[in-house]
């Protein structure tokens, strides 16, 4: 049974998936930092010195009455809050991650597409210059009109 598990765990797809999960977790940390430390501070400054991580609504005060200057202070007091800023940061993070995944899938799909279209197959038939019916390439007479085929037969004349 241990051999079967080792065989399963070391298959290519399982290892690839594990690597993807590890890279995804690291990428998530980068995106979280990008949103929290780079994107939302300038947005908060533009809106009027708003710290998005501290945007919350108190539903029920805690053991010590509010107002609470930060979300951490409200949580420490035991207040029940709706954390809109934390949700906004998560939503922006999701949009960034989903955009990055879209770009990754798009680039993988482009790499999977063939660069050039395959050349069309060589024709197996040709047109009879007299009756304009399809005939085999190697034919010396047309099976439809019985005309003798030459290399460069005139298209306008007929062999009667």
PyMOL commands that set and color helices and strands:
alter all, ss='L'
color gray80, all
select helices_A, chain A and resi 2-9+12-48+52-54+71-77+84-112
alter helices_A, ss='H'
color red, helices_A
select strands_A, chain A and resi 57-60+80-82+125-127+134-136
alter strands_A, ss='S'
color yellow, strands_A
deselect
rebuild
show_as cartoon
